C-alpha cells in the first residue's frame, strides 16, 4: 500500500469508486466451488485470498486442522479431512486489537448443480455463496484496503481468520479461533445480515450435533424372523421419545434430521443410524438435553437384545447479549446511522463463529456481511449495493475504534 495520505471522506469515495472491483472479487470467489468437503476448491480459494491480502503488506500463515469425526451408515467412526485456516495480521503491538472472522466454505458440494453466478438485475446477484459468505470476504478485504490508507490505522491492530469448516460447525478450526480470540479486544464476523434491511443477529442459540447408533441382530426375514432384532424399529421407538422432548423446555428444539439403516429388504436390519440437530437457548438447557438423551440411551441398554450408542456433543455455546455486548451493537448501530443506514438486531436460532468468540468472552457482532437472503439454496442472492455499504461501515467502525477506543 502507498503512504497513508487519505482522509475519511476520501476513503469513503475510494470504496464507492471501486464498487466494480469489489463485485468482481465476489463473483470470482463464488465461481470457485468451495463446498466444505471440496478440499481442492478450498485450497484454490485460499490461494486467491492469500494473493489479495498480499496487497495489505501484512503477516500471514496457513494452518491445518484436525479432521472431523463422523459416524457412517454402519455406525463406524470415520475421519473426514478439512480445509485450511488462513490467518492474516498487522500491528500486533497496537493498543487496540480487532479480530475479523470469515469462512471460505459453502454448503454446495463440488457435484452440486448450483455452480453459476448470475446478475439477475442491476441490484441483485445470484450465486452459490454470494451472501454466505463470498461477498463478506470481499467486504472485509476492501474495508481493510481503505482503512490502511488512513492515518488512524497506526493506532489499531487487526487479525483476519478465514476457516474452511464453518458450515460443518467449525469443529476443526474452533480451537484456533478461540485461542486467537483471547488476544483481541473486539470481534467482527461477516455472516450475511438477517434480511434485506441489514438486520443483525443478536442473541444466538447454542447447537449440538448428535448421532445415535442402534444395534440389533440380523436374521433372514422369512426363515428366522423371530430370531432377529430390528434396529430400525427399535430406534423408531427411541426417536418418538426424543421428539417428545420438544416443547418441554422453552427454546429447545431437537430435529431428527437423517436416518440410515438396513440393507437387503429380506434381512432384519441389525444397525440403524440417526443424526440429531439440537438448538438450545443457554447452557442449562444444553445440560437438560444431554441428561435426557443419556437417560433414554441407558433405558434401552438395560435390554441385552439391543445396544444404543450416543455420539456427539454441544459444539457451540449460546451467544448471550450481555450489557457489554449490547453496547457494541449500539455502537455499530450509531455508526451505521451516521452513514444513513437504519440497523437493528434480533435473536436467531442459527449459530456461527460469533458463538465461538462469545464463548471465550470476546464481544462481537457477527452479521456484518451482505444484505441478501435465501442462503443455502439455489435462490441465494445478495443486494449489490450492500458491498460498498458494508465495506464503508466496517471501515468507519475501525476508524471510530482507532480514534476513541471502545467507549
N, C-alpha and C positions, 0 to 999 in steps of 0.2 A: 504494500500500500504506500501511497505517497505521503507527504507531510500532512499533519493534521491541521488543515487550514480552514475547514468548513465551519460555518455557524449552523445552528439548529435548523433555521429556515432553509439554508442551502441543502442540508442533509435530507430534509423532507422532499425538496424538489428532486434531489438525486434519486430517491426511491421512486417517485412518481414518473420520472423520465425513463427509468429502467423497468417499467412495467412489463414491456415485451420480453425482456431478458428473464425476469422472474417467472413469467408464464412459460417461456421456452424451457427453462430448467425444470419446472414442474412437469411439463409434458415429457421431457427426456427421462426423468426419473420414473414416471408412471409407465413408460413404454418398456422399462426393464421389469420383467416379471420377477418379483421378489417374494413369492409365497414363502411362508415360514419354513417349509421343507425343501425349497429350491436353493440349495447351497451355492450352485453356480451363479444363479441370478443375484443372490445376496452378495456374493463376492464381487460381482460386476458392479453392482450398485455402490458397494463400499469403495471400490476404486474410483468411481466418479465423484463421490463425496470427498474423498481424500484430495483429489485434484482440485475441486472447487475450494476447499478450505485452505489449500496452499496459498491462495491469494491473501490470506489474513496474516501470513508470517507467524503462525502460532506453532506451538509444540503439538505433536500428535503421536498416537500409538494405537496398535491393534491388539486386542486381547481375545483369546479363545475362551470358551466356556464349557462347563461340563454338559454332557448330553442329557436330554430329557428322558426320564424313565416312564415308559408306558406299559400297559398290560394288553397283550394281544388277545385274539379270539380264543386261544387255548388257555388263557389265564397265566401266561408266562410273561415275565418281565423282559422288556426289550429296550435297549438304549437307542435313542434317536438323536443323531448329531444335530447341532445347532450352528447357526452362522455366527460371525464375529461381533464383537463390541468395539466400536471406534470411540476414541477419546481425543478431543482437541482442547487445548487450554492456552491461556495467555495471562500474564501478570499475576502469578500465584502469590506474589508478595504484597499486592494491593490491599488496602484496609477493608474493602468490601468484596466478598466473593459470591458470585452468582452461578448457579448450576442450571443449564439448559438441557432438557432431555427430549429425545425423539426416537422413533423406531423406523427401521428400514423395511420390515416385513409387512406383508399383507395377508389376507385370508384367501387369496386367489392362487391356486396351485399352478404349476408350470403347464399342466394339461387342461386348465380351466378354459372355457370358451370365451370368457370375458378378458380380452387382451388389448383392445384397441381404445385409443384416446380420440374423442370427438369433441369439437367445439359445436355445441348444439345451437348457440346463438352468440351474439357479441357479449352476452352477460354470463353464460353458463358453459362450463367444461365438464364433460362426462368421461370417466375412465377409471380403470382399476387403481384404487388407492389415491386418487387425486385429492380427496379430502382427508383420508385416513391412511397415511399422512404425508404423501409426497409433497403436497402444497405446503404443509407445515415445515418440512425440511427446507424448502426454498425460502420461505419467510424467515426462518431462523438465520440462515446464511446471509441473506441480503440485509437484514437488520444489523447484523454484526459488521458487514462491509461498510454500511453508512456510519455506524457508531464509531468504528475505528478511525474515521476521518475527522472526528470531533475532539476538541481539547479535553473534554470530560473523560475520555477513555483512559487517561493515565491514572485516574482515581479508582478504577474498578477492574477487578479480575474476573474472568469468566471461564467456565469449562462447559464443553458440549459432550454429552454422551449419546451415542446412537446405537441402539441394540437391534438384534435380529430375531427376537423371540417374544416380543410384547404380546402378539396375538395368541401366543401359547401360554400366557401368564408370566412371562419373564422369569421362568424357572432357572435358567442358566445365568442370566445377566443380573438378577436381583442382588446377589452378594456384591457385585461391583458397584451397582447404582447406590445401594445402601451405604457401602463403605465410603464412597466419594461424597455422598450427601452430608456426612458428618463434618466435612471440611468447608462447608459453604454456609452462607447466611440466609439465602433465599433460593427457591427453585421455581422454574417455569417449564411447563410441558406443553407440547404443541399438538395435542389431540384436537380434532375438529370441534368447533362450537356445537352446542346442543341443537341449534336451529338456525334458520336463515337470518335471524336477528342478531346472532352472535352471542346468545346467552351462554354463560359459563356454567360448567358443572360445579356445584358446591359440595355438599356432603356426599360421600360415595359409600356404598355398601362394601363390605369385605366379601371375598369369594373363596370357595373351596371346591376342589375337584377330587372326586372320589370314584373308585372303581370297585364294584362288588364282583366276586368270583364265586359262583355256586358250583360245587362238585357233587355229583350223584354217582350213579352206576349204570354203565351201558349194558344193554341186553337186546336181543332180537325182538322187535315189536310184535312179531307173530307167534313165534315158538315159546319165548320166555319173557313175555311182557311183565309178568308179576315179579320177576327177579330184578328188573331194572328199577332205578331211582331217577325220576325225571328231573334234571336240574333246571330246565326251563320252567316247569310248573311250580317247582318249589320256590324259585326265585320270584315268580309272579306273585306268590303269596306274600313274600317279603316286601316286594315293591308296593303292594297295597298298603302295608303298614307304614312304609316310609312316606308314601304320598299323603297318608292321613295326618302326618305331622304338619303339613301346610295349613295355615290358619290358626295353629295353636299358639304361636308367638308372633307378635306384631313385627312385620318387616322381614320375616324369614321366608324364603322360597327354596324349595328343593325340586329341581327339574330332573325327571328321568329322561335323559337325552339320547341314549344309544344302547341298543341291546344286540348281542350276538350269541347264538347258541345252536347246537345241533349240526348234524352232517346229513347222512342219508335219512330219508323220511321213515324208513323201516327200522331205525335204530333208536332205542330210548336214549335221549341225549344225556351225556354224563358231565357236561360242562356248559355253563351259561355265564356270560359276562355282561355287566351293565355299568354305564358311566352316569354319574350324577353331577349336576352343576348346582352348587349351593350358594345363596346370597344371604348375608346377614347384616343387620344394622350396627352391630357392635360386638366386642369380644365376648361379652357374657352370652350373647345369642349363639356365637360360634361354639362355646363350651356346651350349651344346651343341645345343639345339633349333634356334636361329637358324642356326647353321653348317650343320647337316644339311639344313634346309629350303633354304638358299641353294645348297648343293651339288646337291640334287635338281633345283632350278629350272635351274641352269646346265647340267646334263647334258641336259635337254630342249631347251634353246635352242641346242644345237650343231646340231640338225636344223632346217634352214631352212623345213621344211614346217609347223612349229608354233612358237608363241610362248607362253611361260608367264610370267605376271606374279605377283609375290608382294607383297601389300599388307598393312599392319598392323604391329603391334609388341607388345611386352610392356608393358601399361598399368600393372600393379600389381606391385611387387616383393614377394617373400615377407616375411611378418612373422615374425621370429625371436624366440623367448622368451629374451632375454639375462638375466643375473643381475639387472639393474636392473628389467627388465620383470617378472620373476618376483616381485620384491619388491613391486611394485604389485599384482599378482594376489593375493599373500598378504595384503596389507593389506585388499583388498576381501573376501577370504575371512574374515579375522578379524572385520571389522565385521559381516559377514552372520551369523557365528556368534553374536555378541552379541545379534543380533535373533532368534535361533532358527532360522536357515536354514543348512543344510549345502551349501556351494557348492564345486565342484571345477572343473577345466578339462581340456580335451583338445584334441589337434590337429584342424584342419579343413582339408578340401580347398577350401573356399569362400573367397571374397575379399570384402572390404568396404572402407569408407573407413578402417578401422583399419590396413589395409595402407599407405594413403597417409600417414597420420600417422607410422607407424613408419619409412617410407622417408626422412623428413626428421629422424628422431631423437626424435620425441615419444613418450614412454612412454604406453601407452594400454591400456584394457580395452574391448573393442568389442562385447560382447554383454550389456549391462546392461538390455536391453529385456525383452519379455514371456517368461514361461514359456508354451509352447504348441507348435504344430507344424503339419506338412503345408503349410508355406508354399509359395507359387507354385502352389497347386492350389485347387480348389473346396471342399476339405475343410479349408482353413486355419482354425485356431482359436487362441484364447488362453484361458488359465486366469484367470478374472476376479479371483481373489484376488491374483494377481501384480501387478495395477495398483497397489494400495496398498503391497504388499510391496516392489516395486522403487522406488516413489517414496520410501518411507521409507529404503530402502538408500542411494539417491543422496543424500538429504538428510543422512544420517549420515556418508557419505563426505566431503561438503563441510564439515560441522561438524568432523570429525576433522582434515581438512587445514587448516582455518582455525585450530584450536587448536594443532596440533602441527607443521604443515608436512608434508613428505613424509619421514617417518622410518621 
